[in-house]
Amino acid sequence: MPSAGGPAQYGPYGHTGYYRFLDHEGYPAIKPPWGVLSAIDLNAGNLVWQVPLGEYAELTARGVEFCTCHPTVGDNVFIPAAVASPTVTLTTSIGGLQVESGATVTIPSATLGVSGNALISGTVTGAGVLQVTGSGTTLAGTISGPTLSIQGTVTQNGPLSSVGSIGLSAGSLTPAGFPLTTAANFNVSATGRLVMTNAADSVDVLGNFSITTSASGTGSYTAGILLLRGGFTQSSGAVDNFAATGTHRTRFGGGAAQTVNIGTPGIGASAFHDVEFADPAGVTLTANGFAASGLTAVTAGVVGGASSIAQLGGGLQATYANWHVSQTFFHAAPTVYPDSLPGNVTLLAPWTLTKSFAVDSVLLISGGGVLDVGGHHLAAGNILQGDRLVMHSPADTVDARQSLVVTSAVSGAGDLTDGLLIVRALLTQSGNATSFRPSRPTRITPS
């Protein structure tokens, strides 16, 4: 039994109470934090999040921080809406990051590296950098200020939008059927790859899109839509770092004039697949122009530029008025084409006309480019026949408004058997001795 007025006695032992380790002012004599508040998923048995707990308002007022700790690369960080918004003042790296809806993380000027999964349901703001690394990680949410830097193998598991620029300099970013939007620039550099292989992929860039990566783009752009509202710049890096195929579509849809500057364009190099020019303010091509292996369509504005080139592997849906390209190359027979085109046109593959066609300047039938008039009317300022011109129908009409220059190395025997051939100024022949060998009732009418 306890003795009256003294410590409780239990046999030979006594209990004198609980004594805390306090300093001379009565505060805990250890460095804060003095406790933690933890959330545990009882179903899974996992620690969901943990935050420091324990603060004396009067010490905080004197500048004593109740927590001087910070997470490290091995820590998964959860930011709940119920706590004060943290600010990242020093460059640091953590594991995963989850920002709850209603919570805010501020990165004023530092870099916050995330090597695990990142789910931003709340707000990440500031002028710093959110750097996502790691392999096989996921990313989704809204980034309201910092630059988003991708340097790992990252797949979206939800919509992703960034007010700041997106830089992809290592690894890959795969939208995986979710929308990806940036209100600034999107840069694919160093060894980075943007992977668009899902028909639901949508990448919307309000600023400029540039790609200079040394990684090949073959197989990376096979589906989805890349919507560009600013300029497009490609340089090597790899000559094929933007090689779109399959059903991939690029759409130029800005409200201000846009510019396309491709360093290594070509079918088999860097090329759009389907491309739509839909900017009412127009799209300017630099001298290298562009290449497209699928359908090229002009649905608004004007496309062109001084000495510009278009290398087309599919159809051309445009008009004389909105196609101001200096030189148009058809690497394959176009599935659709305008009634007429300004500038020069070069044919590099066999093509049978499905309707009449006219070219203001030079029509070059290059090696491999067999042109069958197909019962229609063909007109050009000058026709340079480097391969075969075929006229087998009495409805065929070919009008060389200035000259017809035949330099083909192959025989033309049996090619010109019917129709009307008009040469208005000059007819010259060289190359194969029979490269120009019309037979009746084909007529040559100088005018």
C-alpha positions as CSV (number, residue, x, y, z in Angstrom):
1,M,0.0,0.0,0.0
2,P,1.2,3.5,-0.7
3,S,2.4,5.4,2.4
4,A,0.6,8.6,3.3
5,G,2.2,11.7,1.8
6,G,5.1,9.8,0.1
7,P,5.8,8.1,-3.3
8,A,3.6,5.2,-4.2
9,Q,5.2,2.0,-2.9
10,Y,4.8,-1.3,-4.7
11,G,6.8,-3.8,-2.8
12,P,10.4,-2.7,-2.9
13,Y,9.9,-0.2,-5.8
14,G,8.5,3.3,-5.8
15,H,7.1,5.6,-8.6
16,T,8.0,9.3,-8.2
17,G,6.1,10.5,-11.4
18,Y,7.1,11.5,-15.0
19,Y,10.0,13.9,-15.5
20,R,10.5,15.6,-18.8
21,F,13.9,16.7,-20.3
22,L,13.4,20.5,-20.3
23,D,15.6,23.5,-20.6
24,H,15.9,26.3,-18.2
25,E,12.8,28.0,-19.7
26,G,10.7,24.9,-19.4
27,Y,10.7,23.9,-23.1
28,P,11.9,20.6,-24.5
29,A,15.6,20.4,-24.4
30,I,16.0,18.6,-27.7
31,K,16.0,20.0,-31.2
32,P,12.5,20.2,-32.9
33,P,10.4,18.6,-34.2
34,W,9.1,17.3,-31.0
35,G,6.6,14.9,-32.5
36,V,4.9,13.8,-35.7
37,L,1.4,13.4,-37.0
38,S,1.0,10.3,-39.1
39,A,-1.7,9.0,-41.4
40,I,-1.8,5.2,-41.8
41,D,-3.8,3.2,-44.4
42,L,-5.3,0.5,-42.1
43,N,-6.4,-1.5,-45.1
44,A,-2.9,-1.8,-46.6
45,G,-0.9,-1.2,-43.5
46,N,1.1,1.6,-45.2
47,L,2.2,5.0,-43.9
48,V,0.4,7.4,-46.2
49,W,1.9,10.6,-45.0
50,Q,3.7,12.1,-42.0
51,V,4.3,15.7,-41.0
52,P,6.1,17.3,-38.0
53,L,4.0,18.2,-35.0
54,G,4.8,20.3,-32.0
55,E,5.2,24.0,-31.8
56,Y,5.2,26.8,-29.2
57,A,3.8,30.0,-30.7
58,E,6.0,32.2,-28.5
59,L,9.2,30.4,-29.8
60,T,8.0,30.6,-33.4
61,A,7.6,34.4,-32.8
62,R,11.2,34.5,-31.6
63,G,12.4,32.8,-34.9
64,V,12.7,29.2,-33.6
65,E,11.6,26.8,-36.3
66,F,9.7,23.9,-35.0
67,C,11.0,21.8,-37.8
68,T,14.4,22.2,-39.5
69,C,14.2,18.9,-41.1
70,H,13.6,18.2,-44.8
71,P,12.9,15.0,-46.8
72,T,15.6,13.4,-48.9
73,V,15.7,11.3,-52.1
74,G,14.4,8.2,-50.2
75,D,11.3,9.9,-48.9
76,N,7.9,9.9,-50.5
77,V,6.3,13.3,-49.6
78,F,2.6,13.9,-49.2
79,I,1.4,17.5,-48.9
80,P,-2.1,17.6,-47.3
81,A,-4.4,20.6,-47.7
82,A,-4.7,20.9,-43.9
83,V,-1.1,22.0,-43.2
84,A,0.8,25.2,-43.9
85,S,2.0,25.5,-47.5
86,P,5.7,24.5,-47.7
87,T,8.3,26.5,-49.7
88,V,11.3,24.8,-51.3
89,T,14.2,27.3,-50.7
90,L,17.1,25.0,-51.4
91,T,17.7,22.6,-54.3
92,T,16.8,19.1,-53.0
93,S,15.6,15.7,-54.2
94,I,12.9,13.5,-52.9
95,G,11.2,10.2,-53.8
96,G,7.6,10.5,-54.8
97,L,5.4,13.6,-54.5
98,Q,1.7,13.9,-53.9
99,V,0.1,17.3,-53.5
100,E,-3.5,17.0,-52.2
101,S,-6.2,19.1,-53.8
102,G,-6.2,22.4,-52.0
103,A,-2.6,22.2,-51.0
104,T,0.2,24.4,-52.4
105,V,3.9,23.9,-52.8
106,T,6.0,26.9,-53.7
107,I,9.4,26.6,-55.5
108,P,10.6,30.2,-55.8
109,S,14.0,29.6,-57.5
110,A,15.4,26.3,-56.5
111,T,15.1,22.9,-58.1
112,L,12.9,20.2,-56.6
113,G,13.9,16.8,-57.9
114,V,11.3,14.0,-57.8
115,S,12.6,10.4,-58.5
116,G,9.3,8.7,-57.8
117,N,5.7,9.1,-58.9
118,A,4.3,12.6,-58.9
119,L,0.6,13.4,-58.6
120,I,-0.2,17.1,-58.4
121,S,-3.8,17.5,-57.5
122,G,-3.2,20.8,-55.7
123,T,-0.9,23.6,-56.8
124,V,2.9,23.8,-57.5
125,T,3.9,27.4,-58.1
126,G,7.0,29.6,-58.2
127,A,9.7,30.4,-60.7
128,G,12.0,27.4,-60.0
129,V,12.2,23.9,-61.5
130,L,10.3,20.7,-60.9
131,Q,12.6,18.0,-62.2
132,V,11.1,14.5,-62.6
133,T,13.7,11.7,-62.9
134,G,13.6,8.0,-62.2
135,S,12.7,5.0,-64.3
136,G,9.2,3.8,-64.8
137,T,7.6,6.7,-62.9
138,T,4.2,8.3,-63.4
139,L,3.2,12.0,-63.6
140,A,-0.1,13.9,-63.7
141,G,-1.6,17.2,-62.5
142,T,-1.2,20.9,-62.9
143,I,2.1,22.8,-62.6
144,S,1.3,26.5,-62.2
145,G,4.7,28.1,-62.4
146,P,7.9,26.2,-62.3
147,T,9.7,24.8,-65.4
148,L,8.9,21.1,-65.8
149,S,12.1,19.2,-66.5
150,I,11.8,15.6,-67.6
151,Q,15.0,13.5,-67.1
152,G,13.7,10.0,-66.6
153,T,11.3,7.4,-68.1
154,V,8.0,9.0,-67.3
155,T,4.5,8.0,-68.3
156,Q,1.4,10.1,-67.7
157,N,-1.4,8.5,-65.6
158,G,-3.7,11.4,-65.9
159,P,-3.9,14.9,-67.6
160,L,-0.8,17.0,-67.3
161,S,-0.6,20.8,-67.8
162,S,2.2,23.2,-67.2
163,V,2.0,27.0,-67.2
164,G,5.8,27.1,-67.6
165,S,8.0,25.5,-70.2
166,I,8.6,21.8,-70.5
167,G,12.1,20.5,-71.1
168,L,12.7,16.9,-72.0
169,S,16.4,16.3,-72.1
170,A,16.8,12.6,-71.0
171,G,14.6,9.5,-70.9
172,S,11.1,9.8,-72.3
173,L,7.7,11.3,-71.7
174,T,4.7,9.2,-72.8
175,P,1.2,10.8,-72.7
176,A,-0.3,7.3,-72.7
177,G,-3.7,8.6,-74.0
178,F,-3.9,11.6,-71.7
179,P,-3.8,15.3,-72.7
180,L,-0.5,17.2,-72.2
181,T,-0.5,21.0,-72.4
182,T,2.0,23.7,-71.9
183,A,1.3,27.5,-72.0
184,A,5.0,28.1,-72.8
185,N,7.7,26.3,-74.8
186,F,8.3,22.6,-75.2
187,N,11.9,21.6,-75.9
188,V,13.1,18.0,-76.7
189,S,16.9,18.0,-76.4
190,A,20.0,16.0,-75.6
191,T,18.7,12.4,-75.5
192,G,15.1,13.0,-74.7
193,R,12.1,11.4,-76.5
194,L,8.5,12.4,-76.6
195,V,6.5,9.2,-77.3
196,M,3.1,9.5,-78.9
197,T,1.8,6.0,-79.8
198,N,-1.8,6.2,-78.5
199,A,-4.6,7.4,-80.7
200,A,-5.9,9.5,-77.8
201,D,-2.6,11.3,-77.2
202,S,-3.0,15.1,-77.4
203,V,0.0,17.4,-76.9
204,D,-0.9,21.1,-77.0
205,V,1.9,23.7,-77.1
206,L,1.0,27.3,-76.9
207,G,4.6,28.5,-77.2
208,N,7.3,27.2,-79.5
209,F,8.2,23.5,-80.1
210,S,11.8,22.6,-80.7
211,I,13.5,19.3,-81.1
212,T,17.2,18.9,-81.2
213,T,17.6,15.5,-79.5
214,S,20.2,13.0,-80.7
215,A,17.7,10.2,-80.2
216,S,16.0,8.9,-83.4
217,G,12.3,9.6,-83.6
218,T,11.5,6.5,-85.6
219,G,8.6,4.7,-83.8
220,S,8.1,7.6,-81.4
221,Y,5.4,9.5,-83.3
222,T,2.9,7.0,-84.6
223,A,-0.5,8.2,-83.3
224,G,-2.3,11.1,-81.6
225,I,-2.2,14.8,-82.4
226,L,0.5,17.4,-81.8
227,L,-1.2,20.8,-81.7
228,L,1.2,23.7,-82.2
229,R,0.3,27.4,-81.6
230,G,3.8,28.8,-82.0
231,G,6.8,27.9,-84.1
232,F,8.3,24.5,-84.9
233,T,12.1,24.1,-85.1
234,Q,13.9,20.9,-85.8
235,S,17.7,20.3,-86.1
236,S,20.0,17.5,-85.5
237,G,20.8,15.7,-83.2
238,A,19.6,12.8,-85.2
239,V,18.5,13.6,-88.7
240,D,15.3,11.6,-88.0
241,N,14.6,12.9,-84.5
242,F,11.1,13.9,-85.6
243,A,9.9,11.1,-87.9
244,A,6.1,10.8,-87.7
245,T,4.3,7.8,-89.2
246,G,1.2,5.8,-88.7
247,T,-1.8,8.0,-87.9
248,H,0.1,10.8,-86.2
249,R,-1.1,14.3,-87.1
250,T,0.5,17.7,-86.5
251,R,-1.8,20.7,-86.6
252,F,-0.6,24.3,-86.8
253,G,-3.5,26.3,-85.2
254,G,-2.1,29.5,-83.7
255,G,-3.8,32.8,-83.9
256,A,-0.6,34.7,-84.8
257,A,1.8,33.9,-87.8
258,Q,3.8,30.7,-87.3
259,T,7.2,29.6,-88.6
260,V,8.4,26.1,-89.6
261,N,12.2,25.7,-89.5
262,I,13.4,22.1,-90.2
263,G,17.1,21.4,-90.5
264,T,16.9,17.9,-91.9
265,P,13.6,17.5,-93.7
266,G,13.0,14.5,-95.9
267,I,11.0,11.3,-96.4
268,G,13.1,8.9,-94.3
269,A,14.6,11.8,-92.3
270,S,12.5,14.3,-90.2
271,A,9.0,14.6,-91.5
272,F,5.4,15.1,-90.4
273,H,3.0,12.3,-91.3
274,D,-0.4,14.1,-91.6
275,V,0.0,17.8,-91.2
276,E,-2.7,20.5,-91.2
277,F,-2.0,24.2,-91.6
278,A,-5.0,25.8,-89.9
279,D,-3.6,29.2,-88.8
280,P,-5.6,32.1,-90.3
281,A,-2.5,34.3,-89.9
282,G,-0.5,31.9,-92.1
283,V,2.6,29.7,-91.7
284,T,6.0,30.7,-93.1
285,L,8.4,28.1,-94.2
286,T,12.2,28.7,-94.1
287,A,14.3,27.7,-97.1
288,N,14.5,24.0,-96.1
289,G,10.8,23.8,-96.0
290,F,9.2,20.6,-94.6
291,A,8.4,17.0,-95.5
292,A,5.3,15.0,-94.9
293,S,4.7,11.3,-95.5
294,G,0.9,11.5,-95.2
295,L,-1.8,14.1,-96.1
296,T,-0.8,17.7,-96.2
297,A,-3.9,20.0,-95.8
298,V,-4.2,23.8,-95.8
299,T,-7.5,24.6,-94.1
300,A,-6.8,28.3,-93.2
301,G,-4.3,31.0,-94.0
302,V,-1.4,30.8,-96.5
303,V,1.6,28.4,-96.4
304,G,4.9,29.4,-98.1
305,G,8.1,31.3,-98.0
306,A,10.9,32.6,-100.2
307,S,12.7,29.6,-101.8
308,S,10.7,27.2,-99.6
309,I,10.4,23.5,-100.3
310,A,7.7,20.9,-99.6
311,Q,8.6,17.2,-99.9
312,L,5.3,15.3,-100.0
313,G,4.8,11.5,-99.7
314,G,1.0,11.7,-99.8
315,G,-1.8,13.9,-100.9
316,L,-2.0,17.7,-101.0
317,Q,-5.3,19.3,-100.0
318,A,-4.8,23.0,-100.8
319,T,-5.6,25.7,-103.3
320,Y,-3.6,27.8,-105.7
321,A,-4.4,30.8,-103.4
322,N,-3.1,29.3,-100.2
323,W,-0.1,27.3,-101.4
324,H,2.8,29.7,-101.9
325,V,5.6,27.1,-101.8
326,S,8.4,27.7,-104.2
327,Q,9.1,24.0,-105.0
328,T,6.8,21.1,-104.4
329,F,8.2,17.5,-104.6
330,F,5.9,14.6,-104.9
331,H,7.7,11.5,-103.6
332,A,4.6,9.4,-104.3
333,A,1.5,9.8,-106.4
334,P,-0.7,12.2,-104.5
335,T,-4.0,10.8,-103.4
336,V,-5.5,14.3,-103.7
337,Y,-4.1,17.4,-105.3
338,P,-5.2,20.9,-106.3
339,D,-6.3,21.9,-109.8
340,S,-3.2,24.1,-110.1
341,L,-0.1,25.2,-108.3
342,P,2.2,28.2,-108.4
343,G,6.0,27.6,-108.3
344,N,7.8,24.5,-109.5
345,V,6.6,20.9,-109.2
346,T,8.9,17.8,-109.3
347,L,7.5,14.3,-109.7
348,L,9.7,11.5,-108.3
349,A,7.4,8.5,-108.6
350,P,4.8,7.1,-111.1
351,W,1.6,9.1,-111.2
352,T,-1.5,8.8,-113.3
353,L,-3.6,12.0,-113.2
354,T,-7.1,11.6,-111.8
355,K,-8.1,15.1,-112.9
356,S,-6.6,18.0,-114.9
357,F,-3.5,19.7,-113.4
358,A,-1.6,22.9,-114.1
359,V,1.7,24.3,-112.9
360,D,2.6,28.0,-113.3
361,S,6.4,27.5,-113.7
362,V,8.4,24.3,-114.2
363,L,7.1,20.7,-114.1
364,L,10.0,18.3,-113.8
365,I,9.4,14.6,-114.4
366,S,12.5,13.3,-112.6
367,G,14.1,9.8,-112.7
368,G,11.5,7.3,-111.7
369,G,8.7,9.9,-112.2
370,V,6.5,8.4,-114.9
371,L,3.6,10.8,-115.6
372,D,0.5,9.3,-117.3
373,V,-1.9,12.1,-118.4
374,G,-4.8,9.6,-117.9
375,G,-7.3,11.3,-120.2
376,H,-7.0,14.8,-118.7
377,H,-5.4,18.2,-119.4
378,L,-1.8,18.9,-118.2
379,A,-0.3,22.4,-118.5
380,A,3.0,23.9,-117.3
381,G,5.1,26.9,-118.1
382,N,8.0,24.6,-118.9
383,I,8.1,20.8,-118.9
384,L,11.4,19.1,-118.2
385,Q,11.0,15.4,-119.1
386,G,13.8,13.5,-117.2
387,D,11.8,10.2,-117.4
388,R,8.6,9.2,-119.2
389,L,5.5,11.2,-120.2
390,V,2.7,8.9,-121.2
391,M,-0.2,9.9,-123.5
392,H,-2.5,7.0,-124.5
393,S,-5.9,8.6,-124.6
394,P,-7.4,10.7,-127.3
395,A,-8.6,13.0,-124.4
396,D,-5.0,13.6,-123.3
397,T,-3.8,17.2,-123.7
398,V,-0.4,18.4,-122.7
399,D,0.3,22.1,-123.0
400,A,4.0,23.3,-122.6
401,R,3.3,27.0,-122.5
402,Q,6.9,27.8,-123.2
403,S,9.2,24.7,-123.7
404,L,9.4,21.0,-123.6
405,V,12.9,19.7,-122.8
406,V,13.3,16.0,-123.1
407,T,16.5,14.6,-121.4
408,S,15.3,11.1,-120.5
409,A,17.8,8.3,-120.5
410,V,15.0,5.7,-121.2
411,S,13.2,5.0,-124.4
412,G,9.9,6.8,-125.0
413,A,8.8,4.3,-127.7
414,G,5.1,3.6,-127.2
415,D,4.6,6.4,-124.7
416,L,3.1,9.1,-127.0
417,T,0.4,7.3,-129.0
418,D,-2.6,9.6,-128.8
419,G,-3.9,12.9,-127.6
420,L,-2.7,16.5,-128.3
421,L,0.8,17.8,-127.4
422,I,1.2,21.6,-127.6
423,V,4.7,23.1,-127.4
424,R,4.3,26.9,-127.7
425,A,8.0,27.9,-128.0
426,L,10.8,25.4,-127.8
427,L,11.2,21.7,-128.1
428,T,14.6,20.1,-127.4
429,Q,15.6,16.4,-127.1
430,S,18.7,14.6,-125.7
431,G,19.6,11.6,-123.7
432,N,18.2,8.3,-125.1
433,A,18.0,8.4,-128.9
434,T,14.3,7.4,-128.6
435,S,13.4,9.3,-125.5
436,F,11.0,11.4,-127.6
437,R,9.2,9.3,-130.1
438,P,5.6,10.3,-130.7
439,S,3.4,8.2,-133.0
440,R,0.2,9.2,-134.7
441,P,-2.2,10.7,-134.0
442,T,-0.2,12.7,-131.5
443,R,0.2,16.3,-132.7
444,I,2.8,18.9,-132.0
445,T,1.5,22.4,-132.3
446,P,3.9,25.3,-132.0
447,S,2.1,28.5,-131.1
